[in-house]
Amino acid sequence: MSYDIFVQDLPPEAKTLEDIPSDFKPASIGERSLIIEKIKVAVPDADFSDPSWGRIQGDDWSIEMNMGANEHCSGFAIHIRGGAGAFGAVEAILQALKLRALDPQAGGLFVAGPEAIDSFSRWRAYRDRVVNRQKS
């Protein structure tokens, strides 16, 4: 199981999901190759040997980025596994791209810093309960 966020062109003034107009249509975020270049500047260890599926490996965490098969990119998913140290890389990626993300686990928009770590901790506790229940 992974903690997933979804990167899109979201209205910069939106503070909550409710602030996004119901008729809002995200714009393209650009060409996949250019997005990958920016990610690699922000996180030089990012591995995009497969441009559709990037990977970053930390000491106790990993990130996978599902960029899709098309060069034209309307958004992408970030899958986080392991420890909360991954959020530094996620923040660097979002800043480099000047984009925001949806955070379904938090029930809204991804907010970097302590809020993201708190949401991740709650999700991990939930995941651990589910996994342990399945093992019983």
C-alpha positions in Angstrom: 0.0 0.0 0.0 1.2 3.5 -0.7 0.3 7.0 0.3 -0.8 8.6 -2.9 -1.1 12.2 -4.1 -2.1 13.5 -7.5 -0.3 16.4 -9.1 -2.3 18.7 -11.3 -2.7 22.3 -12.4 -4.9 23.4 -9.5 -6.1 27.0 -8.9 -3.4 28.8 -6.9 -6.0 30.6 -4.8 -7.8 27.4 -3.6 -7.2 26.6 0.0 -9.6 23.6 0.1 -11.4 21.4 -2.4 -14.5 23.4 -1.9 -12.6 26.5 -3.3 -12.1 24.7 -6.7 -15.1 25.6 -8.9 -17.2 22.6 -10.0 -16.5 23.5 -13.7 -12.8 23.8 -13.2 -10.7 21.9 -15.8 -7.0 21.5 -15.1 -4.7 22.8 -17.8 -1.9 20.7 -19.2 1.2 20.7 -16.9 3.5 20.4 -19.9 5.6 17.9 -21.8 6.6 14.8 -19.8 10.3 15.2 -20.8 10.4 18.8 -19.4 8.7 17.8 -16.2 11.2 15.0 -15.7 14.1 17.4 -16.3 12.7 19.7 -13.5 12.2 16.8 -11.1 15.8 15.7 -11.7 17.1 19.2 -10.9 15.0 19.1 -7.7 15.9 15.5 -6.8 19.1 14.5 -8.7 18.8 10.8 -7.6 15.4 10.4 -9.4 15.5 7.5 -11.8 13.5 7.9 -15.0 15.1 5.2 -17.0 11.4 4.4 -17.8 10.0 7.9 -18.5 6.5 6.7 -17.6 7.4 5.5 -14.1 10.0 7.4 -12.1 11.6 6.2 -8.9 13.4 7.9 -6.0 14.9 5.8 -3.2 15.7 7.2 0.2 17.2 5.6 3.3 13.9 4.4 4.7 11.4 5.5 2.0 10.7 5.3 -1.7 8.7 7.4 -4.2 7.3 6.2 -7.5 5.9 8.7 -10.0 3.3 7.4 -12.5 3.9 9.8 -15.4 1.8 8.0 -17.9 2.6 6.8 -21.5 2.0 10.1 -23.3 4.5 12.9 -23.8 1.7 15.4 -23.2 1.1 15.4 -19.4 -2.1 16.5 -17.7 -1.0 15.3 -14.3 0.7 12.5 -12.5 0.5 10.4 -9.3 3.1 10.2 -6.6 3.2 6.9 -4.6 5.0 7.2 -1.2 6.1 4.2 0.8 8.2 3.9 4.0 9.1 6.8 6.2 8.0 10.4 6.3 11.4 11.5 5.0 9.9 11.1 1.5 8.0 14.3 2.0 11.1 16.5 1.6 11.5 15.1 -1.9 7.7 15.6 -2.6 7.9 19.2 -1.5 11.0 19.8 -3.6 9.2 18.3 -6.7 6.1 20.4 -6.2 8.1 23.6 -5.7 10.3 22.9 -8.8 7.2 22.3 -10.9 5.2 25.2 -9.3 2.3 22.8 -9.0 0.0 21.6 -6.3 -1.5 18.2 -5.5 -4.6 16.5 -4.3 -4.2 14.4 -1.1 -7.1 12.0 -0.8 -5.9 10.6 2.4 -6.1 14.0 4.0 -9.4 14.7 2.3 -8.2 17.8 0.4 -5.2 19.5 -1.0 -1.6 18.5 -0.2 -0.1 20.9 2.3 3.6 20.6 2.8 5.2 20.4 6.2 3.7 19.2 9.5 0.2 18.8 8.0 1.5 16.3 5.5 3.5 14.4 8.1 0.4 14.3 10.4 -1.8 13.0 7.5 0.8 10.4 6.6 1.1 9.2 10.2 -2.7 8.8 10.5 -2.7 6.9 7.2 0.1 4.6 8.3 -1.7 3.8 11.5 -4.8 3.0 9.5 -2.8 0.9 7.0 -1.1 -1.0 9.8 -4.5 -1.8 11.4 -5.8 -3.1 8.1 -2.7 -5.2 7.3 -2.6 -6.7 10.8 -6.3 -7.5 10.6 -5.7 -9.3 7.3 -3.0 -11.4 8.9 -5.2 -12.6 11.7 
